[in-house]
Amino acid sequence: MPDLNFGLKGKRAVVTGGANGIGFATARLLAAHGASVCIFDLERENPGDAARRIGAEAYPADVTRRESLDAAFRAAGTPDILIANAGTASEAEFCEHTAEEWDRIVSVNLSGAFHSMQSAARLMRARRGGAIVLTASTNSYDGEARLAAYNASKAGLLGLVHTAANELGPYQIRVNAVCPGLIRTRLTESHFSNPEILRNYFRQVPLGRGGEPDEVAQASVFLASGLASYISGATLFVDGGQMASKFGTWSEDTAEFRDGRWRLR
């Protein structure tokens, strides 16, 4: 059987938050499949260094500032693909959550995605084609404690996916989202360095482990590619089966937790 053709050769792809973590993994995979990749990220994240590592281009951009995004898109040119990935999080009890942190998180995760999508879609619309993939979360669906702003912002992304898929579909612009579970990134390193947290968290994950950025990137690149040409308005869980496990999967009766994951005895 011949290798699958993702149809990305010569496509221009923008990845917001592309200098690290899931964003960088996605940018790297897009480049590996022949796309011309533009990394949009804050200057302090050194997007130029990330871009040089994969043969991409870098454009400093702040997704919370529309003028910054528009300037980056003008410099980068009309994209065929947008991966709206920039995101942030912080933890606080619901009644202790500050207004400042609420505004910051929603500004990056939700408003930033809207601005990125609208800037890209206005360019794509004239070309009558394009693909947009948002990095949402399993938290788009659940109410994990201490993450009110993050949960709300990620839930809002699904509203953007559905609305944009509806309105942009006539212009042959597809809009989808990936919903990662617990993935090993800078934001989650404190979880992955604590075996007791992992032991309890991964009880609810049928595959018994956390994910890696490359595993999310593979899902995003699929949705952005020609292989997903009739998929729009969809969300794809990349969570090891977590959202299918209501009461948990793993028990010491039949399994053991070692090396950061659950395994059957």
TIVOKE-223333 format. One record per residue (C-alpha): residue in one letter; residue number from 1; x, y negated, z. Coordinates in nm, 3 decimals, m for minus. Each point is the difference from the previous one (the first is absolute). Example, Ala and Ser with C-alpha at 12.3 -4.5 7.8 and 13.67 -1.06 7.14 Angstrom:
REM TIVOKE-223333
 code pos       X       Y       Z
    a   1   1.230   0.450   0.780
    s   2   0.137  m0.344  m0.066
END
This chain:
REM TIVOKE-223333
 code pos       X       Y       Z
    m   1   0.000   0.000   0.000
    p   2   0.145  m0.342  m0.092
    d   3   0.067  m0.258   0.269
    l   4  m0.295  m0.226   0.075
    n   5   0.020  m0.335  m0.173
    f   6  m0.087  m0.278   0.242
    g   7  m0.007  m0.250  m0.287
    l   8   0.203  m0.257   0.195
    k   9   0.288  m0.054  m0.239
    g  10   0.012  m0.367  m0.092
    k  11  m0.273  m0.098   0.247
    r  12   0.061  m0.300   0.223
    a  13  m0.074   0.068   0.366
    v  14  m0.011  m0.238   0.296
    v  15   0.037   0.141   0.351
    t  16  m0.072  m0.234   0.290
    g  17   0.186   0.082   0.318
    g  18   0.228   0.199  m0.227
    a  19   0.332  m0.044   0.179
    n  20  m0.057   0.265   0.268
    g  21  m0.199   0.305   0.103
    i  22  m0.293   0.114  m0.209
    g  23   0.037  m0.299  m0.232
    f  24   0.361   0.076  m0.081
    a  25  m0.070   0.370  m0.049
    t  26  m0.278  m0.091  m0.244
    a  27   0.218  m0.249  m0.187
    r  28   0.276   0.259  m0.029
    l  29  m0.237   0.267  m0.135
    l  30  m0.157  m0.239  m0.250
    a  31   0.348  m0.089  m0.125
    a  32   0.094   0.368  m0.022
    h  33  m0.299   0.053  m0.232
    g  34   0.110  m0.278  m0.232
    a  35  m0.193  m0.301   0.129
    s  36   0.153  m0.345   0.013
    v  37  m0.036  m0.078   0.370
    c  38  m0.027  m0.336   0.175
    i  39   0.038  m0.001   0.377
    f  40  m0.188  m0.280   0.178
    d  41   0.102  m0.049   0.361
    l  42   0.105  m0.258   0.256
    e  43   0.353  m0.132  m0.037
    r  44   0.092   0.132   0.346
    e  45  m0.073   0.353  m0.124
    n  46   0.277  m0.031  m0.263
    p  47  m0.207   0.102  m0.303
    g  48   0.302  m0.062  m0.223
    d  49   0.201   0.272   0.172
    a  50  m0.289   0.244  m0.027
    a  51  m0.051  m0.082  m0.367
    r  52   0.366   0.052  m0.086
    r  53  m0.012   0.350   0.150
    i  54  m0.263   0.114  m0.252
    g  55   0.063  m0.223  m0.302
    a  56  m0.300  m0.223   0.073
    e  57  m0.059  m0.375   0.016
    a  58  m0.062  m0.196   0.319
    y  59  m0.220  m0.302   0.061
    p  60  m0.027  m0.159   0.345
    a  61  m0.370  m0.026   0.082
    d  62  m0.220  m0.050   0.305
    v  63  m0.339   0.167  m0.051
    t  64  m0.157  m0.233   0.258
    r  65   0.081  m0.304  m0.217
    r  66  m0.185  m0.010  m0.331
    e  67   0.242  m0.249  m0.155
    s  68   0.289   0.234   0.080
    l  69  m0.175   0.295  m0.164
    d  70  m0.103  m0.197  m0.307
    a  71   0.358  m0.121  m0.046
    a  72   0.130   0.356   0.024
    f  73  m0.252   0.126  m0.257
    r  74   0.089  m0.285  m0.236
    a  75   0.365   0.098   0.024
    a  76  m0.062   0.374  m0.027
    g  77  m0.256  m0.009  m0.280
    t  78  m0.327   0.185  m0.047
    p  79   0.003   0.336   0.179
    d  80  m0.154   0.320  m0.128
    i  81   0.003   0.135   0.356
    l  82  m0.038  m0.159   0.342
    i  83   0.078   0.192   0.317
    a  84  m0.142  m0.224   0.275
    n  85   0.195   0.146   0.287
    a  86   0.118  m0.283   0.227
    g  87  m0.118   0.057   0.354
    t  88   0.070  m0.044   0.368
    a  89  m0.134   0.110   0.338
    s  90   0.027  m0.052   0.373
    e  91  m0.167   0.163   0.299
    a  92  m0.211  m0.157   0.274
    e  93  m0.300   0.089   0.211
    f  94  m0.321  m0.123  m0.161
    c  95  m0.075  m0.261   0.268
    e  96   0.363  m0.114   0.008
    h  97   0.044  m0.036  m0.376
    t  98   0.105  m0.360  m0.070
    a  99  m0.159  m0.213  m0.268
    e 100   0.345  m0.074  m0.139
    e 101   0.079   0.368  m0.055
    w 102  m0.345   0.062  m0.146
    d 103   0.052  m0.281  m0.253
    r 104   0.353   0.116  m0.087
    i 105  m0.094   0.363  m0.063
    v 106  m0.316  m0.076  m0.197
    s 107   0.187  m0.264  m0.200
    v 108   0.262   0.252  m0.115
    n 109  m0.202   0.320  m0.030
    l 110  m0.335  m0.122  m0.132
    s 111   0.032  m0.355  m0.132
    g 112   0.345   0.081  m0.139
    a 113  m0.143   0.295  m0.193
    f 114  m0.284  m0.216  m0.133
    h 115   0.238  m0.270  m0.119
    s 116   0.231   0.257  m0.159
    m 117  m0.289   0.173  m0.176
    q 118  m0.158  m0.319  m0.125
    s 119   0.329  m0.141  m0.131
    a 120   0.074   0.324  m0.183
    a 121  m0.356   0.057  m0.124
    r 122  m0.023  m0.343  m0.160
    l 123   0.305   0.091  m0.207
    m 124  m0.109   0.357  m0.071
    r 125  m0.349  m0.112  m0.106
    a 126   0.134  m0.183  m0.302
    r 127   0.184   0.316  m0.105
    r 128  m0.309   0.217   0.054
    g 129   0.173   0.261   0.209
    g 130   0.184   0.078   0.320
    a 131   0.016   0.206   0.317
    i 132  m0.010  m0.124   0.359
    v 133   0.076   0.223   0.299
    l 134  m0.041  m0.120   0.358
    t 135   0.173   0.151   0.301
    a 136  m0.289   0.041   0.242
    s 137   0.007   0.249   0.290
    t 138  m0.183   0.275   0.181
    n 139  m0.064  m0.290   0.240
    s 140  m0.229  m0.140  m0.268
    y 141  m0.245   0.259   0.132
    d 142   0.071   0.049   0.369
    g 143   0.030  m0.214   0.311
    e 144   0.342   0.090   0.137
    a 145   0.049  m0.178   0.332
    r 146   0.220  m0.310   0.035
    l 147  m0.016  m0.074  m0.373
    a 148  m0.310  m0.217  m0.043
    a 149   0.146  m0.244  m0.253
    y 150   0.182   0.270  m0.194
    n 151  m0.308   0.223  m0.015
    a 152  m0.225  m0.286  m0.108
    s 153   0.243  m0.119  m0.267
    k 154   0.044   0.348  m0.144
    a 155  m0.376   0.062   0.001
    g 156  m0.041  m0.325  m0.192
    l 157   0.228   0.130  m0.273
    l 158  m0.260   0.261  m0.092
    g 159  m0.251  m0.277  m0.061
    l 160   0.251  m0.161  m0.234
    v 161   0.057   0.330  m0.181
    h 162  m0.370   0.058  m0.063
    t 163  m0.078  m0.359  m0.100
    a 164   0.303  m0.043  m0.224
    a 165  m0.052   0.339  m0.166
    n 166  m0.354  m0.106  m0.082
    e 167   0.080  m0.348  m0.131
    l 168   0.329   0.077  m0.174
    g 169  m0.104   0.329  m0.158
    p 170  m0.144  m0.168  m0.313
    y 171   0.349  m0.140  m0.061
    q 172   0.142   0.356   0.024
    i 173   0.173  m0.079   0.329
    r 174  m0.009   0.292   0.242
    v 175   0.009  m0.061   0.377
    n 176   0.071   0.271   0.258
    a 177   0.155   0.046   0.343
    v 178   0.217   0.247   0.186
    c 179  m0.075   0.060   0.369
    p 180   0.312   0.122   0.176
    g 181  m0.001   0.159   0.342
    l 182   0.302  m0.024   0.228
    i 183   0.297  m0.056  m0.231
    r 184   0.362  m0.041   0.110
    t 185   0.085  m0.369  m0.056
    r 186   0.146  m0.288   0.199
    l 187  m0.347  m0.077   0.138
    t 188  m0.042   0.353   0.135
    e 189   0.355   0.086   0.106
    s 190  m0.091  m0.032   0.369
    h 191  m0.259   0.275  m0.050
    f 192   0.236   0.231  m0.185
    s 193   0.270  m0.042   0.265
    n 194  m0.239   0.114   0.277
    p 195  m0.062   0.376  m0.011
    e 196  m0.289  m0.016   0.249
    i 197  m0.189  m0.251  m0.215
    l 198   0.057   0.219  m0.304
    r 199  m0.107   0.315   0.181
    n 200  m0.338  m0.150   0.084
    y 201  m0.051  m0.193  m0.323
    f 202   0.085   0.290  m0.226
    r 203  m0.248   0.229   0.178
    q 204  m0.256  m0.176  m0.219
    v 205   0.195   0.052  m0.326
    p 206  m0.059   0.339  m0.167
    l 207   0.341  m0.004  m0.166
    g 208   0.148  m0.060   0.345
    r 209   0.236  m0.285  m0.086
    g 210   0.033  m0.360  m0.106
    g 211   0.058  m0.120  m0.353
    e 212   0.291  m0.157  m0.184
    p 213  m0.013  m0.315  m0.215
    d 214   0.068   0.202  m0.316
    e 215  m0.317   0.202   0.060
    v 216  m0.210  m0.316  m0.003
    a 217   0.192  m0.134  m0.298
    q 218  m0.088   0.309  m0.202
    a 219  m0.371  m0.059   0.059
    s 220   0.025  m0.372  m0.085
    v 221   0.194   0.065  m0.319
    f 222  m0.253   0.261  m0.108
    l 223  m0.288  m0.245   0.047
    a 224   0.193  m0.269  m0.189
    s 225   0.083   0.234  m0.287
    g 226  m0.177   0.117  m0.310
    l 227  m0.068   0.332   0.169
    a 228  m0.268  m0.183   0.203
    s 229  m0.150  m0.175  m0.302
    y 230  m0.362   0.074   0.103
    i 231   0.043  m0.063   0.373
    s 232  m0.110  m0.335   0.140
    g 233  m0.156  m0.112   0.327
    a 234   0.147   0.304   0.177
    t 235   0.197   0.055   0.318
    l 236   0.253   0.279   0.035
    f 237   0.096   0.124   0.348
    v 238   0.369   0.075   0.050
    d 239  m0.031   0.121   0.357
    g 240   0.081   0.370   0.024
    g 241  m0.371   0.074   0.036
    q 242  m0.048  m0.218   0.309
    m 243  m0.332  m0.148  m0.109
    a 244  m0.136   0.352  m0.052
    s 245   0.079   0.101   0.359
    k 246  m0.268  m0.126   0.238
    f 247   0.099   0.193   0.313
    g 248   0.365   0.071  m0.069
    t 249   0.178   0.296  m0.153
    w 250   0.292   0.104   0.218
    s 251   0.016   0.180   0.335
    e 252   0.279   0.153   0.208
    d 253  m0.198   0.324  m0.012
    t 254   0.104   0.061  m0.358
    a 255   0.274  m0.253  m0.077
    e 256   0.297  m0.190   0.138
    f 257   0.123  m0.355  m0.047
    r 258   0.366  m0.026  m0.092
    d 259   0.220  m0.215  m0.222
    g 260  m0.270  m0.265  m0.022
    r 261  m0.279   0.220  m0.134
    w 262  m0.245   0.277   0.088
    r 263   0.067   0.352  m0.130
    l 264  m0.192   0.324   0.033
    r 265   0.170   0.258   0.223
END
